[in-house]
Amino acid sequence: MIKSIDTHSRYMTVYRGGATSNYVNNANYMNVGDVRFNTNSQQLELYTGQTWQSINMATPTVGLNPDAETAIDWVLKKMEQEKEAKRMAEQYPAVADALGAVREAEQQLKTIVALCRV
């Protein structure tokens, strides 16, 4: 019997709720092979298309590898930086001009790289 599901990742979430509301996938679109953790029975269950069948095993561990976590950290930081730059560009014309220059330089770089590959 499964006692718990451990998540060893900042970006993985196991939703724990009642037997009818706790799906890894969207509860409104259950498909064969969908999985949920039933907190009433404390078991991982698999949807067969008609019923939920218990999966008896040891405590599963779910997580992302360190490279995936590093990549997500980088993306979140980059998104925050871009959002801040956009906010500042609305307030400061010099920032807006600099962002325009960066976008133009990025496009030029893409063009040059594409030409070098030919």
Secondary structure, 3 states (H helix, E strand, C coil): CCCCCEECCCCCCCCCCCCCCCECCCHHHCCCCCEEEECCCCEEEEECCCCEEEECCCCCEECCCHHHHHHHHHHHHHHHHHHHHHHHHHHCHHHHHHHHHHHHHHHHHHHHHHHHHC
